[in-house]
Amino acid sequence: QVQLAESGGGLVQAGGSLRLSCAASGRTISSYVMGWFRQTPGKEREFVAGINWSGRSTYYANSVKGRFTVSRDNAKGTVYLQMNSLKPEDTAVYYCAAESSLGTNIYRAPNEYDYWGQGTQVTVSP
């Protein structure tokens, strides 16, 4: 089993930055594809960014491309999401997730992921 815990959310003004962290425990995630998702009330969970096991391959939703950067430190069992130039429409609960098939695809569908954190709130004021 893998436990994931997000941190780093908060309130920020538009144009500001935040860095989210996702710390894993219970089992190493060094071989797993990791994803970041977000969700607002009444909407489905949306893919934001993903990263392969080595960190050399990443994938972003069009809405965040050029503003967000996903990275990982396998030695620390931690995945990061650096969010710059934040917009009010980025306001959501952000979740990290682990996909444990040991494949190389970075999936965008939430149901491809096996483990989830509890989420962290990001609020961007105008």
Buried (B, 14 or more C-beta within 10 A) or exposed (E): EBBBBBEBBEEBEEEBEBBBBBBBEEBEBEBBBBBBBBBEEEEEBBBBBBBBBEBEEBBBBEBBEEBBBBBBEBEEBBBBBBBBEBBEEBBBBBBBBBBBEEBEEBBBEBEBBEBBBEBBEBBBEE
